[in-house]
Amino acid sequence: MQANEERLIRLPIQDSKENYLEGFWQWVRLLAQDDYQGALESLYWSRDVSWTQNALKERVTTFFGGCHPWTVVIPNDRLVKVINDSAEFQARNAKEWGWLMAQIPVTTEPEDPMRDDIPLMGLATSFFMRQHEGHYVMEFEIFHV
C-alpha cells in the first residue's frame, strides 16, 4: 500500500503530546466508524505494507480473544482523559521523527460507549510522527502486547 495523499491525517508541525493525540483520535474515530480502509489510508507508509482493511479489523477486534466480539468506541470525556493521560510521547528527535503510544479503546458492549462503567480494554499501539509536505503524518509502528 502506498500513501493515499488525500486521506492522510495531517497535523501541524508541533511537538506536543496534545497534537500527537489529536491525530491518534482522528484515527480511532475511523476505526470506531468501522472504516478500516480509511484508517489504513490515513496513515503514512514509508514502505509497502500487505495489510488489508480486513486484516487490520481482525487484528484490532480479536486481539483480546473471548467469545464476544470487540468493537472500537469513543468513550466519554473522563475515559478519553484516562487514555490521554496514560499515553506515552516523545518529541521529534535527531532522526527527525516523534513518537506516540496510546490505547485504542475496545469493548464487548458498544451499545452505549458513553457509560462511565463500560467495560473497556486498551490495545496499545504506537506511531512515528514524520514530517511530510509541511505537516506531521502518522506512520504505524506496532501493536504492543
N, C-alpha and C positions, 0 to 999 in steps of 0.2 A: 504494500500500500504506500502510495506517495501522499504527501501533504495535499489536502484539498484547500487551497488558499482561501476560498470563500467561507469555509466553515470553521477555520481556526479560531480558537479562543485567543483573543488579543488583549493584552494587559499593558498599562502604562509601564515604562521603564522606571520602576520604583521598587527598591529593595526593602520591602516590609512584609511582615507576616500577613497583615491585613490584605495587601494587594495580591499576594500569592493565594490566600484563601478565597478571594473573590473569584479567581479562575477556577479553583477547586470546586466551589459551589455551583458555578456555571456548568461544570462537567457533571456533577452529581445530579443537577436538575435534568439533564438529558437522560441519565440512567433512570431516574425516578419517573420520567415520562415514557419509559420503555423505548427510547430512541438510541439503541446501542450502535447503530450505524452512524448516527450523528455524533455520538460520543467518540467513536473511533476517528471520524473525520475532523473532530475539533482539536485533536492532538497533533503535535508536530512529530513526525517520524524521520529521524536522521538516516535511517536505513530501511530497506524493505521489511515489512512485517507480514506474517502469514495469518494474523488474526482475522477472524470474520466477526460480524455482529453476533452470530450465534455462539461462537467460541467465547467471546467476551461475556455475554449474558450468562452462559453456563458457568464460567469461572466465578463470576460475582454471586450468582444466586444459588450455587451449590457448595460454596466454599466451606460452610459450617455443617453441611450434611443434615441429617434428620429426616423425618417423614413428612414434614410440612415445607412447602416452598418458601424461599426467602425472597423478599422484594426490597428494592432500594426505595427509601422515602426521604422526604424533607420533614424532619420533626419540628416541634415547637421551638421558639426562640431560646428557651432555657437549655434545651438539649443541644441545639446548634452551638450555643456558647460553650457547653462542656466539650464538644468536639473541637471547637476552635482553640480552646484553652490547652487541650492536650496535643494539638498539632505541633510538630517539630519543624523548625525553619532555619535555613542558613542563607544568608545574603550572598549575592554574587561574589565569586572568588576569583583568584588569578587565572583559573581555567575558563573564565567567562560564563559561568552558569551558577544559578542559585538552586535551592533545593527545598522541597516541602514534602512532609509525610503527614497525612491526615487519615481519619477513619471514615469510610463510606458507611452511612447508617443503613442497616438492613434489618428487616423484621419479618416474622411469620404472621403478623397481624396488621396488614397495611390499611385496613378499612378506615381507621381514624388515626393518622400519624401524628396529630397534634396532641393526643392524650399524653399527659405527663408520665403515666405509668406504662407506656407502650414498651413491650419487650424489645430492646434494641441490642444488636451486636454491631461492632465496628470492624470493617475489613480494612486493615491498614494498607495504604498504597502510597507510593512516592513518585514524585515528578521532578525532573530538572526544569528549571526556568531558563530559557535561552533567548537571547536577543535575535530577532528575525524581522527584517524590514521595518525597523523603527518601533517595535513593540517587543514585549516578552510573550513567548508562546510556551506551552506546556509540552514537555516530552516525557512520556510514560517511562518510569524506571522499572518498578516491580510491585507485586503484591507481597506483603510481609506476612510471615507465619507467626 
